[in-house]
Amino acid sequence: MNKILGDASSPVADQVWFEEFRKTSKYKNLIGRPVAYFCAEYALDDKLPLFAGGLGVLAGDLIKEAGDQKLPLVAVGLYYHRGYVDETDTEKASKGVSRLGPASFEQVVNSGGKPIIIKVPLYDREVLIKAWEKIIKGTWLILLDTDLDGNTPSDRLITDKLYTNDKETRLKQNIVIGIGGQRFLEAMRVHPSIYHINEGHSAMLALELIYLQMKKRHLNFNDATQFARQHMVFTNHTLVPAGNEVYSNDLVALMLSKYSEALGVPVSELIKLGLVQESSIFSMTMMSLRMSRTISAVSKLHAKKAKEIWADHPMIGITNGIHIKTWDMIKKDSGKAGELWRIHQTRKQALFNFVKEKTGKDWSANHLLLGWARRIVSYKRPLAILDDLPKILEICRNSERPVRLIMSGRPHPGDEKGARMVKEIVSLSEGKLKDVLVYLPGYNIEIAKLLVAGCDAWLNTPIVGFEASGTSGMKAAINGVLPISTRDGWIDEIEMRGKGWLIENENVTADLMKTLEKYVAPLYYNIDSNGIPAQWEENRRNSRRMVLSNFNTTRMLREYIEKLYL
């Protein structure tokens, strides 16, 4: 059965659609009243550590695509002075964490050239906020900053680190990005037509939209709430509890007490918007779900699974894509026999040169190379490939068909299980699997690009139903790296035959070993008279075409416009 997504879509059709869209009155209206895109993290480059993982990479890809397509969009986030602190990267930790400098950003000023400063009520005081701006491929990025002289020492540190372990600071960050973000847009005289919150961190934006309608239009709280709801859309990225922020009602009530007074509405009414039923817990996700007119999931399977959890809040499945210009390291393939193979071998050697520089291990580019790199968390099962040590050693040390493995990634701060898994991987790479396994610390965009362009096959082992999308596999596939995956996220939407291999969700390690030994390694080492595995190369092309055609941000942004914004 052909399950491939987007039969009605193609790169050419999507580009033509954007060309026609830019001629319409709806597009012209967006020029005056743009889309406002709120996200807690943005991956732009490694010099700007404003991201922790896939959410930030997706946001970075999206704003680049918006720039490519000339979509009027302003992106709002936080200016983290120390960025994301990777607690598992001991090399960086030993050197200390450098503060993010403003060199690549300019402070936001008014028409008179004076810095714009806004205030947000927090507890019984007000926090001062400034902002920095940068144009990313034509898209306006605004990052809020609380490091001002007029703030208390603790408030100055609100925007110090991304995803700090301190719950109180995390909640402050959510208030700053949501309420402060909208106040800053008002101060800049930017009046969006639609607000897109990417994950629930920015849900407090709804309160400020309500406040504005009560103040400007003299609406009551209920009518203002309905108005705000018509102007917000929400993209949910995760179904797992760790990805959905919750706080005690008491803490939220204390922080919003002064804001509630200004609004003239009991704080209990504000709490209800994010209240988890029959509990004393406030959920940013629940607030996002209740305050959005339309909700999108990041794959078709994700939308289906979300319905089982939030039956009253159906989601539209808009499968994630990747920004082709950012992640395609092949660029052009004429289709000649052996060309794609030779291009890949060059990329693979660049990866092995990096591995040798970092670890001293000198591997042959002729050996089959498997890659696993993403957020290190339990449901992604990073240890699945390592759970049967005797068997993986037997496969890797096969003298006729040797296999090598590179792993990288990082857990969320405070994720003790994730940190333990990193330690186990590192221990094995320095011990029992020293000759066949490398772990690369400090996972970042540079390492990710080397891996998705240099590995031969890409391991993806999540528990089915937990991986909302899984864009790392798309980045690998566009570079001709063949997927070996459970049927989760975007993989559930494709026909894998001729592109890669599906492995069972249950007994994942045993089926993975069987697949590697019986199918993957034999295909890779089936060399023709020209020294090229012809079928492997053909599968590379199939995999690449699949992503170019369907799993790109051009198609994703078009669906956002059609299904969310308009």
N, C-alpha and C positions, 0 to 999 in steps of 0.2 A: 504493500500500500504506500502510495506517495503521500507523505505527510508534510512535505516542505511548505513553509509558511509563505504567504504573500504572492499567490499565483497572479493576482491582478497588478502586482507592483514589479518594477524593475528600475535599475539605476537611471536609465534614459527616461522612463515614464515619470519617475519622481522629479527629475530635473525639469522636464517639460511642465509638470504640474506647478513647480515653484515659479517658473517663468510666467505662466499664466496667472498665478495667484498674485504676483506683484503688480498686475495690471488692474486688479479689482478694487472696488470701493472699500471692501473689508480690510485689505492691506493698507490702503491710505488712512483708514481710521486708526490702525495700529501705530502709524507714524506719530500721530498726536497722542495716542493713549496706548503705550506699549504693553507687552507682557512683562510682568515682574516675576522673576524666578528666584525663589529663596532656597538655599541649601547650606548646611553647616560646614561643608568642606568642598574644595575645588582642587583638582589635580591639574596643574598647568605645566610645571617642570620641577625637577628635584631641588632647585635653588629656592623654591617657595614651598616649604613643607606645610602646606595648608590642607593636607589630606591624609587619611589613614588607610583607605582601601578603595573598594569597588564603587562605593557611593560617590566619592570625590572624583574618581576617574570618569564615571558616567557623566557627572555634572560638568567636568572640564570638556569632555567630548561634545556635550550638548551645546555649550556656549560657543565652541568653535564652529559647530555646524550652523548655529543661528547666524554667526557672522558670515559664513560662506553664502548662506541663502538670503542675506540682508534682511533677516527678520528683526523688526524693532523689539528688542528684548533688553531689559536691565537685570543683571544678576546681583543678588544681595547675599553677603555672608559675613564672617567675622575675621578680623585681622589678628591672627594668633602670633604673638611676638616670638614664642619659642616653638611654634608649630606643633607637629605631632611628635611626641617623645616616645621612641621605640625602646621599651625597657629591656627587650631581649637582645638589642644590639650592643654588646659589651664594649666593642671597639669605640663606638661613638660615645657611650656612657663614660668611658674612661677619660675622654677628652673634654667632657662637659658639653652642655647644650648651648649652641650659639643662638643669639636672638635674631629674629628676622628683621632686616633693615628695610627702610622705606625707599631704597634706591630705585626700585622698579615701579613704585607707586607715587602718586601725587596726592597731597591732602585736598579734600573737597572744600571748595571755597564758594562764596556767594558772588553775585555780579560785581560787587565792589572789591573782590579779591581777598575778603576776610574769611578765615576758616569758619565753616558752619559747625556750630555746637548745639546739640539738642539734649533734652533731659528726659529721663524715664523714671517714674516713681518705683521705688524698690524698698520694701519694708516701710519705715517711716521717714525715708529720705529720698533724695533724687540723685540719680547717677548721670554724670555728664558723659556724652558720647561724641566723638569726632569720627571721621571716616576717611578712607583712602580710596583712590580710584585708579583704574587701569583699563585701557581698551584692549580686548582680546579678539583679534581678527574681526574687528568691527563691533563686537559686543561690549557693552559697558558693564564693568564689574565694580561693585561698591562693597568695601569691607569695613565693618564697624569696629571701633577701638575705644576702650574705656581707660586707657593709660593716660589720664590727664591730671594735672596738678590739683584741681579742685575736688577730686574723688578721694575717698578713704583708701588706705593701703590695700585693703582686701578687694575693694571695687576696682582699683587699678589693675588687679590681677585677673579680673573676670575673663579678659581676652588674652590671657597669657599662654594657655596650652589648649590644644584640641583634645576633646574627650578625656578631660581630667577625671581622676577617680573620685573626686569630692562631689557628692551629690548636690550639695547646696550650690556650689559654683556652676555645675552643669545646668541647674534650673535657672540661675542668673543668666547664663549664656543664652538659654532659650527665650527668656524675656527680652534680652537685649536684641537678639536677632529678629524676633517677631514684632514686638511693640516698637523697639528702637528703629528697626529697618523701615517700617512704614512711616514713622515720624521723620526719618531722614529723607525719604522720597518726597514727603510733603514739603519739607524745608527746601528741597531742590526744585520744587514745582514740577515734579514728575507725577502724573496721575494715571496709573495703569488701568487698563480695561479688564484685566484678569490677573489673578495672583496664583502662581503655581508653586506649591510647597513640595519640595522633593524630600520625602521622609518627614517624620513628625516633629523634628526639632523646632520648626518655625511656626508651630500651630498657634502660639500666642498672637500672631499676626491678626487672627480673627477678632481679638478683643479690641485692637486699635481700629479696625475697620468698623466695628460696632460703635466705638467711641466717636469716630468721625461723623457717622450718620446721625447719632444723637445730638451732636454739637452743631453740625451744619444744617441738617434737615429737620431738626427738632422732632425726631422720631422717638417713640418709646423703645425700651430695651428689646422687646419681642420683635417689633417691626424692623429695628436696626439689625437684629440678629439674622432675620430672614434676608435682608438686603445683603449683608456681608456674605452669607452662604451662597448667594447667586454669583459672587465674584471670586470664589476660591475653588481651585481644583487641587487634588492631592494625589501624589504617586507614592504608593507603599512599596517598600523594597524587601521587607522581611516578615516572616511569620513566626520566627523564633523569639522567645521572651527577651533574650539579651539585646535584640535590636529595637525593642519597643520600650521607650523610657517611661518609668512610672515613679511617682513621688507621693509622699503622704499628703493627704488633704490639708493637714495642719500647716505644713511647711509652705504649700502653695498659697494658703489663705493669708499667712503672715506676710509673705512677699508681695502679695497683691492688695494688701489692706489699704495703702495710700492710693493706689490706682483705683480701687473700688470706690473710695470716697470721691475722687475726681469725677468718676463716671456717674455717681449718684445711684449706684445699684449695690445691694448687699453682696458681699463677697461670696456668699453661699450660692448665688445665682451664677456667678462666674465659674465656680467649682463644678457645678452641674454639667457644664459643657464637656468636661473631661473625666467625669466620674465613672469609674468602673462600677457597674451595678452591684448592689448589695455588698459594698466594701467601703473602706475609707481610703481608697487609692485613687490618685489622679493620674490619668494616662494621656501622654501627648498624642498617641495614636488615636485614642477614642475621640479626643477633641478634634483631631484632623478629620476623622471619618464623619463626625456629626456636623462639622462646619464647612464641608465641601459639597458643591453641587454635583461634581463628577469625580470619581475615584478610579485611578488606573493601577493595575498590577503590571509587573515587568516581564511577564510571559503568560501564555495561555494557561499553562498548568498552574502557575502561581494564582491566577484569577480563580481557577476552579477550587484550589485548596483554601484560598481566602474565604470563599463562600461558606465553607464548612465551619469556619471560626467566627466570621462576622456576617451572618445570614441577612441581617437587616441593612447591610451596606455593600451591595453588589459592586464588583469592580470590572472595568473594561480591560481586557488583556492587550496591552501594547508592548510587545516584546522589545527589550533593549536592543540597541545596535552599537556599533563602534564607529568612531570617526576615521574613515578610511585613510585620509591623508596623514593622520598621526601614526597609525599602526601598521600600514602596509609597507614593509621594507623591501618587497620585491618590485613594486611599482609597475613593471611591464614584463609580460611573458608572451613571446611570439607563438608558443605552442610547439616549437621544434623539439624533437626527441633529444633528451639529455640537457636541454637548456635550463629547465626549472631545477633539475638535480644539481647542476653545477652552481647555480645561483645559491641554492640552499647550502651546499657544502662550504661556500665562502662564508656564509653567515654562521654556520656551525663552527668553523675554525675560529672566527672572531669570539664566539662564546667560550671555546676551549682555551683561547689565549687569556681571556679574563679569568677563567677558573684557575689556570696555572699561576697567574699573577697573585690571586687571592689565597690559593691553597697549596700551591706547589705541585699539584697533581697534573700529570702530562698525559692526556688521553688522545687516542687516535680518532680522527674525524670519520673513520670508516666503521666505527662501532655504533650499533643502534643506541640512540640516546632517548631516554624517557624523561619528561619534565613534569613536575608538580609544583605549582606556585600560586598562592592566593592567601586569603585570610586563614590563619591556622585556628580552627575551631572544631569542636567535637563532631558536629553533624557533617562536616566536609570529609571526615575520616582520612586524614593525612597519613595515618599509620597503616592503612589497608594494604599498601604495597609491601610493608615491612613486617606484617603480623605472622608470616610463615618464613622465618629466617633461613632454615635449611633449603627451602624450595627456591626462594629468590636468589640465594647464593648459587644454587645449582644452575639456574637460568642465566644469571649474569656472568658466571665463570665458564660457561660453555665455550670451549676453545674454537669451535667452528662458527658459533653465532653469539659472540659476546654482547652483553647489554650493559649500559651504564645509566645511572640515575642521578638527576640533579633536582634538589628541592629548595624552595625558598618561601618566605612568607613571614607574617608576624601576627600574634594574637592581639585582641583588644587589651588595652590597659586594665589591669585588675583581673583578667581571665586566668585564673591559676591553672586550670586544666590545659589551656592553650600553651601557657608557659612551660608546663611539664612536658607536653608533647614536643616542643622545640628542643628541650634538653635531651629528650630521648633520641630525637633525630640526629642532633649534634653528636651525642655519645656514640651512636652507631656509625656515623660517618668518620669518626676518629678511632673506632675500635673494630668490631666484627665485620663491618662493611666498608672498611677504609679504602679498599681498592676499587669499589664499584659505586660508592655513593658520595656525593658532595652536597653539603648544605651551604647556601650562600646567605649570610646575614645581611641586615640592612636593606631588606627588600624595598625597591623604589622603582621609578619609571625606567631608569637606565637598565637595571637588572631585568625588569619585566620585558623590555624590548629585545634584549639579548636572548632571553629564554624563548619567547614566542616566535622568534625568527630562527633560532639555532637548534632547538630540539627536533627530533624526528617524529615523536608521538607525544600527545598531551594527555596526562592522567586526570580524570575528574571522577571522584568517588563519593559524592554526597549521598546521604540517605534521601531517597526519592520523596519529594514533597517539601524539602527543607531549603533547597537551593532555588531562590526565586528566579534567577536568570542565569548567571554564570558567564559573564562576558570574557573572562580570560580565555575560554575555549574558542571564542570567535576570533580573538586576536591571534591565537595560534593558527587557527584554520585558514585565515586569510593569507598567512605566510607558508601555507602548504604543510603545516604540522597536523598529523592525523589524530583525531580524537579517539580516546579509549574511555568510555564514560557509562555511568548509569543513566537511565532515561529520566533525567531531571532538568528543570529549567527549560532553556531554549532547545536542548537536545531532544525533548519530547516532541518537538515540532518537525523533525527532519527524518528523512529516510536515510539510514546510516550506510546502507549497502553501497560499496564503491567509494566510501569516504572515510570510514573508520570502523570501530567495533563497539558494540553495546555489551556491557557486563551486567550481571544480575545484581539486583538490589540486596537480596538475601545472599548469604555466603559470598560476600563480595571478594574477599581475599582469594578463596579457592577458585572462583570463576576468573578472576584477574590473572592468576598464575596459569590457568589452563589457556586463556586467550593469548597471553604473551608467548607461551611455549609452542602452541599448536598453530597459531595464525599470524601473530604480529612478526615475530622473529623470522619465521620461514619466508614470509612475503618480502621482508626487507632484504634478506640475503639471497633472494632469487635473482641473481645477476645475469644479464644477457651478455652477448659477445662484445658489446661496447663498454662493459663494466658498469652498467646502469640497471637498477631494478625497475624495469619498464612499468610494471603494474603499480608499483608503489608511487612512481612519478605520476601516473595517470590519476591515481587516487588523490594525490596532492592537488592536481588541477581541479578535480571534482569538488574537493573540500574548499578550495579557494573561490571557485565560482559561486558556491552556495552562499558564502558570506558577502561577496561583492553584490550579489543579486538581492539578498533579503535581509541580512543582519547588519545594517549600517544605520548611522544616525540620520541620514537623509530621509530614509523611509520612516524612521521613528519620529522625527520632527514633523514630517507631513501628517502622521497619525495624531500627534499632539494637537496640531492646528485643527484638523478636521473633527476630532472626537472630544477634545478637551477645551480648546481656546474659543472656537466658534460655536 
